[in-house]
Amino acid sequence: METPPGVLDVRRVNSGDWRRAVFGAVNLHAGATAVAEFFSRLTDPEGPVRELLGPDLHAEYIAPQVTGHDEVFGTTVTWSLGLIRDRHKIAKGGVGGSAAWWSARYGHGAAFLTRRLDDLSRVAEIAAALGDDLTVVGEE
């Protein structure tokens, strides 16, 4: 399986058509503070995510669902319902160098969002400064 053509084309992803389109797990328009807040409250048993989803769906949403080889990452990855999950984090990356995560080790949420296509080197620097490991390796 290959990445669809144009998904890394700056003109396409910055176009009005792209921004108006609805794609599951793609095309979120939000600020880093709001996304970090979402991740910081993601596992909170009294938090807004659980309240919105209800206890059963919330538990299913954050629980590991499948582990296997991921063609995009080129390695073994464990996924919840749309989020990368391992014993150290729950995370989501974005095209162009954006990422957000909840650190199970330190109990904080973090997000770095960029307005341009780039690699994940800046996110890696932020994660390292926080003591977080964003390595994508599934645990069986």
MODELLER restraints for C-alpha pairs under 7 A, 6 or more apart:
rsr = mdl.restraints
at = mdl.atoms
rsr.add(forms.Gaussian(group=physical.xy_distance, feature=features.Distance(at['CA:6:A'], at['CA:12:A']), mean=6.62, stdev=0.5))
rsr.add(forms.Gaussian(group=physical.xy_distance, feature=features.Distance(at['CA:7:A'], at['CA:13:A']), mean=6.85, stdev=0.5))
rsr.add(forms.Gaussian(group=physical.xy_distance, feature=features.Distance(at['CA:10:A'], at['CA:117:A']), mean=6.89, stdev=0.5))
rsr.add(forms.Gaussian(group=physical.xy_distance, feature=features.Distance(at['CA:12:A'], at['CA:18:A']), mean=6.62, stdev=0.5))
rsr.add(forms.Gaussian(group=physical.xy_distance, feature=features.Distance(at['CA:19:A'], at['CA:27:A']), mean=6.72, stdev=0.5))
rsr.add(forms.Gaussian(group=physical.xy_distance, feature=features.Distance(at['CA:32:A'], at['CA:111:A']), mean=5.34, stdev=0.5))
rsr.add(forms.Gaussian(group=physical.xy_distance, feature=features.Distance(at['CA:32:A'], at['CA:112:A']), mean=5.87, stdev=0.5))
rsr.add(forms.Gaussian(group=physical.xy_distance, feature=features.Distance(at['CA:32:A'], at['CA:113:A']), mean=5.71, stdev=0.5))
rsr.add(forms.Gaussian(group=physical.xy_distance, feature=features.Distance(at['CA:35:A'], at['CA:100:A']), mean=6.94, stdev=0.5))
rsr.add(forms.Gaussian(group=physical.xy_distance, feature=features.Distance(at['CA:35:A'], at['CA:111:A']), mean=6.20, stdev=0.5))
rsr.add(forms.Gaussian(group=physical.xy_distance, feature=features.Distance(at['CA:36:A'], at['CA:100:A']), mean=6.49, stdev=0.5))
rsr.add(forms.Gaussian(group=physical.xy_distance, feature=features.Distance(at['CA:36:A'], at['CA:109:A']), mean=5.03, stdev=0.5))
rsr.add(forms.Gaussian(group=physical.xy_distance, feature=features.Distance(at['CA:36:A'], at['CA:110:A']), mean=4.54, stdev=0.5))
rsr.add(forms.Gaussian(group=physical.xy_distance, feature=features.Distance(at['CA:36:A'], at['CA:111:A']), mean=4.85, stdev=0.5))
rsr.add(forms.Gaussian(group=physical.xy_distance, feature=features.Distance(at['CA:37:A'], at['CA:109:A']), mean=6.46, stdev=0.5))
rsr.add(forms.Gaussian(group=physical.xy_distance, feature=features.Distance(at['CA:39:A'], at['CA:101:A']), mean=5.91, stdev=0.5))
rsr.add(forms.Gaussian(group=physical.xy_distance, feature=features.Distance(at['CA:39:A'], at['CA:102:A']), mean=5.22, stdev=0.5))
rsr.add(forms.Gaussian(group=physical.xy_distance, feature=features.Distance(at['CA:39:A'], at['CA:109:A']), mean=4.96, stdev=0.5))
rsr.add(forms.Gaussian(group=physical.xy_distance, feature=features.Distance(at['CA:40:A'], at['CA:102:A']), mean=5.82, stdev=0.5))
rsr.add(forms.Gaussian(group=physical.xy_distance, feature=features.Distance(at['CA:40:A'], at['CA:108:A']), mean=5.43, stdev=0.5))
rsr.add(forms.Gaussian(group=physical.xy_distance, feature=features.Distance(at['CA:40:A'], at['CA:109:A']), mean=3.94, stdev=0.5))
rsr.add(forms.Gaussian(group=physical.xy_distance, feature=features.Distance(at['CA:41:A'], at['CA:47:A']), mean=5.84, stdev=0.5))
rsr.add(forms.Gaussian(group=physical.xy_distance, feature=features.Distance(at['CA:42:A'], at['CA:49:A']), mean=5.95, stdev=0.5))
rsr.add(forms.Gaussian(group=physical.xy_distance, feature=features.Distance(at['CA:50:A'], at['CA:58:A']), mean=5.19, stdev=0.5))
rsr.add(forms.Gaussian(group=physical.xy_distance, feature=features.Distance(at['CA:61:A'], at['CA:80:A']), mean=6.07, stdev=0.5))
rsr.add(forms.Gaussian(group=physical.xy_distance, feature=features.Distance(at['CA:61:A'], at['CA:81:A']), mean=5.09, stdev=0.5))
rsr.add(forms.Gaussian(group=physical.xy_distance, feature=features.Distance(at['CA:62:A'], at['CA:80:A']), mean=5.54, stdev=0.5))
rsr.add(forms.Gaussian(group=physical.xy_distance, feature=features.Distance(at['CA:62:A'], at['CA:81:A']), mean=6.83, stdev=0.5))
rsr.add(forms.Gaussian(group=physical.xy_distance, feature=features.Distance(at['CA:63:A'], at['CA:80:A']), mean=5.39, stdev=0.5))
rsr.add(forms.Gaussian(group=physical.xy_distance, feature=features.Distance(at['CA:64:A'], at['CA:78:A']), mean=6.40, stdev=0.5))
rsr.add(forms.Gaussian(group=physical.xy_distance, feature=features.Distance(at['CA:64:A'], at['CA:79:A']), mean=5.68, stdev=0.5))
rsr.add(forms.Gaussian(group=physical.xy_distance, feature=features.Distance(at['CA:64:A'], at['CA:80:A']), mean=4.42, stdev=0.5))
rsr.add(forms.Gaussian(group=physical.xy_distance, feature=features.Distance(at['CA:64:A'], at['CA:85:A']), mean=6.21, stdev=0.5))
rsr.add(forms.Gaussian(group=physical.xy_distance, feature=features.Distance(at['CA:65:A'], at['CA:79:A']), mean=5.78, stdev=0.5))
rsr.add(forms.Gaussian(group=physical.xy_distance, feature=features.Distance(at['CA:65:A'], at['CA:80:A']), mean=4.85, stdev=0.5))
rsr.add(forms.Gaussian(group=physical.xy_distance, feature=features.Distance(at['CA:65:A'], at['CA:81:A']), mean=6.74, stdev=0.5))
rsr.add(forms.Gaussian(group=physical.xy_distance, feature=features.Distance(at['CA:66:A'], at['CA:78:A']), mean=5.63, stdev=0.5))
rsr.add(forms.Gaussian(group=physical.xy_distance, feature=features.Distance(at['CA:66:A'], at['CA:79:A']), mean=5.50, stdev=0.5))
rsr.add(forms.Gaussian(group=physical.xy_distance, feature=features.Distance(at['CA:66:A'], at['CA:80:A']), mean=6.95, stdev=0.5))
rsr.add(forms.Gaussian(group=physical.xy_distance, feature=features.Distance(at['CA:67:A'], at['CA:76:A']), mean=6.75, stdev=0.5))
rsr.add(forms.Gaussian(group=physical.xy_distance, feature=features.Distance(at['CA:67:A'], at['CA:77:A']), mean=5.53, stdev=0.5))
rsr.add(forms.Gaussian(group=physical.xy_distance, feature=features.Distance(at['CA:67:A'], at['CA:78:A']), mean=4.15, stdev=0.5))
rsr.add(forms.Gaussian(group=physical.xy_distance, feature=features.Distance(at['CA:67:A'], at['CA:79:A']), mean=6.38, stdev=0.5))
rsr.add(forms.Gaussian(group=physical.xy_distance, feature=features.Distance(at['CA:67:A'], at['CA:138:A']), mean=6.30, stdev=0.5))
rsr.add(forms.Gaussian(group=physical.xy_distance, feature=features.Distance(at['CA:67:A'], at['CA:140:A']), mean=6.81, stdev=0.5))
rsr.add(forms.Gaussian(group=physical.xy_distance, feature=features.Distance(at['CA:68:A'], at['CA:76:A']), mean=5.07, stdev=0.5))
rsr.add(forms.Gaussian(group=physical.xy_distance, feature=features.Distance(at['CA:68:A'], at['CA:77:A']), mean=5.67, stdev=0.5))
rsr.add(forms.Gaussian(group=physical.xy_distance, feature=features.Distance(at['CA:68:A'], at['CA:78:A']), mean=6.66, stdev=0.5))
rsr.add(forms.Gaussian(group=physical.xy_distance, feature=features.Distance(at['CA:69:A'], at['CA:75:A']), mean=5.38, stdev=0.5))
rsr.add(forms.Gaussian(group=physical.xy_distance, feature=features.Distance(at['CA:69:A'], at['CA:76:A']), mean=4.23, stdev=0.5))
rsr.add(forms.Gaussian(group=physical.xy_distance, feature=features.Distance(at['CA:69:A'], at['CA:77:A']), mean=6.19, stdev=0.5))
rsr.add(forms.Gaussian(group=physical.xy_distance, feature=features.Distance(at['CA:70:A'], at['CA:76:A']), mean=5.90, stdev=0.5))
rsr.add(forms.Gaussian(group=physical.xy_distance, feature=features.Distance(at['CA:70:A'], at['CA:77:A']), mean=6.08, stdev=0.5))
rsr.add(forms.Gaussian(group=physical.xy_distance, feature=features.Distance(at['CA:75:A'], at['CA:137:A']), mean=6.54, stdev=0.5))
rsr.add(forms.Gaussian(group=physical.xy_distance, feature=features.Distance(at['CA:76:A'], at['CA:137:A']), mean=5.54, stdev=0.5))
rsr.add(forms.Gaussian(group=physical.xy_distance, feature=features.Distance(at['CA:76:A'], at['CA:138:A']), mean=4.89, stdev=0.5))
rsr.add(forms.Gaussian(group=physical.xy_distance, feature=features.Distance(at['CA:77:A'], at['CA:136:A']), mean=6.38, stdev=0.5))
rsr.add(forms.Gaussian(group=physical.xy_distance, feature=features.Distance(at['CA:77:A'], at['CA:137:A']), mean=5.30, stdev=0.5))
rsr.add(forms.Gaussian(group=physical.xy_distance, feature=features.Distance(at['CA:77:A'], at['CA:138:A']), mean=3.86, stdev=0.5))
rsr.add(forms.Gaussian(group=physical.xy_distance, feature=features.Distance(at['CA:78:A'], at['CA:84:A']), mean=5.91, stdev=0.5))
rsr.add(forms.Gaussian(group=physical.xy_distance, feature=features.Distance(at['CA:78:A'], at['CA:85:A']), mean=5.51, stdev=0.5))
rsr.add(forms.Gaussian(group=physical.xy_distance, feature=features.Distance(at['CA:78:A'], at['CA:86:A']), mean=6.56, stdev=0.5))
rsr.add(forms.Gaussian(group=physical.xy_distance, feature=features.Distance(at['CA:78:A'], at['CA:138:A']), mean=4.64, stdev=0.5))
rsr.add(forms.Gaussian(group=physical.xy_distance, feature=features.Distance(at['CA:78:A'], at['CA:139:A']), mean=6.65, stdev=0.5))
rsr.add(forms.Gaussian(group=physical.xy_distance, feature=features.Distance(at['CA:79:A'], at['CA:85:A']), mean=5.41, stdev=0.5))
rsr.add(forms.Gaussian(group=physical.xy_distance, feature=features.Distance(at['CA:83:A'], at['CA:90:A']), mean=6.35, stdev=0.5))
rsr.add(forms.Gaussian(group=physical.xy_distance, feature=features.Distance(at['CA:83:A'], at['CA:91:A']), mean=5.65, stdev=0.5))
rsr.add(forms.Gaussian(group=physical.xy_distance, feature=features.Distance(at['CA:83:A'], at['CA:92:A']), mean=5.48, stdev=0.5))
rsr.add(forms.Gaussian(group=physical.xy_distance, feature=features.Distance(at['CA:84:A'], at['CA:90:A']), mean=5.57, stdev=0.5))
rsr.add(forms.Gaussian(group=physical.xy_distance, feature=features.Distance(at['CA:84:A'], at['CA:91:A']), mean=5.05, stdev=0.5))
rsr.add(forms.Gaussian(group=physical.xy_distance, feature=features.Distance(at['CA:84:A'], at['CA:92:A']), mean=6.12, stdev=0.5))
rsr.add(forms.Gaussian(group=physical.xy_distance, feature=features.Distance(at['CA:85:A'], at['CA:91:A']), mean=6.56, stdev=0.5))
rsr.add(forms.Gaussian(group=physical.xy_distance, feature=features.Distance(at['CA:86:A'], at['CA:138:A']), mean=6.58, stdev=0.5))
rsr.add(forms.Gaussian(group=physical.xy_distance, feature=features.Distance(at['CA:86:A'], at['CA:139:A']), mean=6.54, stdev=0.5))
rsr.add(forms.Gaussian(group=physical.xy_distance, feature=features.Distance(at['CA:87:A'], at['CA:104:A']), mean=6.94, stdev=0.5))
rsr.add(forms.Gaussian(group=physical.xy_distance, feature=features.Distance(at['CA:88:A'], at['CA:103:A']), mean=6.09, stdev=0.5))
rsr.add(forms.Gaussian(group=physical.xy_distance, feature=features.Distance(at['CA:88:A'], at['CA:104:A']), mean=4.98, stdev=0.5))
rsr.add(forms.Gaussian(group=physical.xy_distance, feature=features.Distance(at['CA:88:A'], at['CA:105:A']), mean=5.74, stdev=0.5))
rsr.add(forms.Gaussian(group=physical.xy_distance, feature=features.Distance(at['CA:89:A'], at['CA:101:A']), mean=6.54, stdev=0.5))
rsr.add(forms.Gaussian(group=physical.xy_distance, feature=features.Distance(at['CA:89:A'], at['CA:102:A']), mean=5.48, stdev=0.5))
rsr.add(forms.Gaussian(group=physical.xy_distance, feature=features.Distance(at['CA:89:A'], at['CA:103:A']), mean=4.70, stdev=0.5))
rsr.add(forms.Gaussian(group=physical.xy_distance, feature=features.Distance(at['CA:89:A'], at['CA:104:A']), mean=5.21, stdev=0.5))
rsr.add(forms.Gaussian(group=physical.xy_distance, feature=features.Distance(at['CA:90:A'], at['CA:101:A']), mean=5.52, stdev=0.5))
rsr.add(forms.Gaussian(group=physical.xy_distance, feature=features.Distance(at['CA:90:A'], at['CA:102:A']), mean=5.26, stdev=0.5))
rsr.add(forms.Gaussian(group=physical.xy_distance, feature=features.Distance(at['CA:90:A'], at['CA:103:A']), mean=6.91, stdev=0.5))
rsr.add(forms.Gaussian(group=physical.xy_distance, feature=features.Distance(at['CA:91:A'], at['CA:100:A']), mean=5.70, stdev=0.5))
rsr.add(forms.Gaussian(group=physical.xy_distance, feature=features.Distance(at['CA:91:A'], at['CA:101:A']), mean=4.06, stdev=0.5))
rsr.add(forms.Gaussian(group=physical.xy_distance, feature=features.Distance(at['CA:91:A'], at['CA:102:A']), mean=6.38, stdev=0.5))
rsr.add(forms.Gaussian(group=physical.xy_distance, feature=features.Distance(at['CA:92:A'], at['CA:99:A']), mean=5.70, stdev=0.5))
rsr.add(forms.Gaussian(group=physical.xy_distance, feature=features.Distance(at['CA:92:A'], at['CA:100:A']), mean=5.49, stdev=0.5))
rsr.add(forms.Gaussian(group=physical.xy_distance, feature=features.Distance(at['CA:92:A'], at['CA:101:A']), mean=6.35, stdev=0.5))
rsr.add(forms.Gaussian(group=physical.xy_distance, feature=features.Distance(at['CA:93:A'], at['CA:99:A']), mean=4.11, stdev=0.5))
rsr.add(forms.Gaussian(group=physical.xy_distance, feature=features.Distance(at['CA:93:A'], at['CA:100:A']), mean=6.42, stdev=0.5))
rsr.add(forms.Gaussian(group=physical.xy_distance, feature=features.Distance(at['CA:95:A'], at['CA:117:A']), mean=6.97, stdev=0.5))
rsr.add(forms.Gaussian(group=physical.xy_distance, feature=features.Distance(at['CA:96:A'], at['CA:116:A']), mean=6.36, stdev=0.5))
rsr.add(forms.Gaussian(group=physical.xy_distance, feature=features.Distance(at['CA:96:A'], at['CA:117:A']), mean=3.74, stdev=0.5))
rsr.add(forms.Gaussian(group=physical.xy_distance, feature=features.Distance(at['CA:96:A'], at['CA:118:A']), mean=4.52, stdev=0.5))
rsr.add(forms.Gaussian(group=physical.xy_distance, feature=features.Distance(at['CA:96:A'], at['CA:119:A']), mean=5.92, stdev=0.5))
rsr.add(forms.Gaussian(group=physical.xy_distance, feature=features.Distance(at['CA:97:A'], at['CA:114:A']), mean=6.63, stdev=0.5))
rsr.add(forms.Gaussian(group=physical.xy_distance, feature=features.Distance(at['CA:97:A'], at['CA:117:A']), mean=6.46, stdev=0.5))
rsr.add(forms.Gaussian(group=physical.xy_distance, feature=features.Distance(at['CA:97:A'], at['CA:118:A']), mean=5.05, stdev=0.5))
rsr.add(forms.Gaussian(group=physical.xy_distance, feature=features.Distance(at['CA:97:A'], at['CA:119:A']), mean=4.73, stdev=0.5))
rsr.add(forms.Gaussian(group=physical.xy_distance, feature=features.Distance(at['CA:97:A'], at['CA:120:A']), mean=4.42, stdev=0.5))
rsr.add(forms.Gaussian(group=physical.xy_distance, feature=features.Distance(at['CA:98:A'], at['CA:112:A']), mean=5.50, stdev=0.5))
rsr.add(forms.Gaussian(group=physical.xy_distance, feature=features.Distance(at['CA:98:A'], at['CA:113:A']), mean=4.45, stdev=0.5))
rsr.add(forms.Gaussian(group=physical.xy_distance, feature=features.Distance(at['CA:98:A'], at['CA:114:A']), mean=5.65, stdev=0.5))
rsr.add(forms.Gaussian(group=physical.xy_distance, feature=features.Distance(at['CA:99:A'], at['CA:111:A']), mean=5.77, stdev=0.5))
rsr.add(forms.Gaussian(group=physical.xy_distance, feature=features.Distance(at['CA:99:A'], at['CA:112:A']), mean=5.53, stdev=0.5))
rsr.add(forms.Gaussian(group=physical.xy_distance, feature=features.Distance(at['CA:99:A'], at['CA:113:A']), mean=6.45, stdev=0.5))
rsr.add(forms.Gaussian(group=physical.xy_distance, feature=features.Distance(at['CA:99:A'], at['CA:123:A']), mean=6.78, stdev=0.5))
rsr.add(forms.Gaussian(group=physical.xy_distance, feature=features.Distance(at['CA:100:A'], at['CA:110:A']), mean=5.55, stdev=0.5))
rsr.add(forms.Gaussian(group=physical.xy_distance, feature=features.Distance(at['CA:100:A'], at['CA:111:A']), mean=4.01, stdev=0.5))
rsr.add(forms.Gaussian(group=physical.xy_distance, feature=features.Distance(at['CA:100:A'], at['CA:112:A']), mean=6.29, stdev=0.5))
rsr.add(forms.Gaussian(group=physical.xy_distance, feature=features.Distance(at['CA:101:A'], at['CA:109:A']), mean=5.64, stdev=0.5))
rsr.add(forms.Gaussian(group=physical.xy_distance, feature=features.Distance(at['CA:101:A'], at['CA:110:A']), mean=5.50, stdev=0.5))
rsr.add(forms.Gaussian(group=physical.xy_distance, feature=features.Distance(at['CA:101:A'], at['CA:111:A']), mean=6.47, stdev=0.5))
rsr.add(forms.Gaussian(group=physical.xy_distance, feature=features.Distance(at['CA:102:A'], at['CA:108:A']), mean=5.68, stdev=0.5))
rsr.add(forms.Gaussian(group=physical.xy_distance, feature=features.Distance(at['CA:102:A'], at['CA:109:A']), mean=4.30, stdev=0.5))
rsr.add(forms.Gaussian(group=physical.xy_distance, feature=features.Distance(at['CA:102:A'], at['CA:110:A']), mean=6.52, stdev=0.5))
rsr.add(forms.Gaussian(group=physical.xy_distance, feature=features.Distance(at['CA:103:A'], at['CA:109:A']), mean=6.27, stdev=0.5))
rsr.add(forms.Gaussian(group=physical.xy_distance, feature=features.Distance(at['CA:103:A'], at['CA:132:A']), mean=6.84, stdev=0.5))
rsr.add(forms.Gaussian(group=physical.xy_distance, feature=features.Distance(at['CA:112:A'], at['CA:123:A']), mean=6.29, stdev=0.5))
rsr.add(forms.Gaussian(group=physical.xy_distance, feature=features.Distance(at['CA:127:A'], at['CA:133:A']), mean=6.45, stdev=0.5))
rsr.add(forms.Gaussian(group=physical.xy_distance, feature=features.Distance(at['CA:127:A'], at['CA:134:A']), mean=6.95, stdev=0.5))
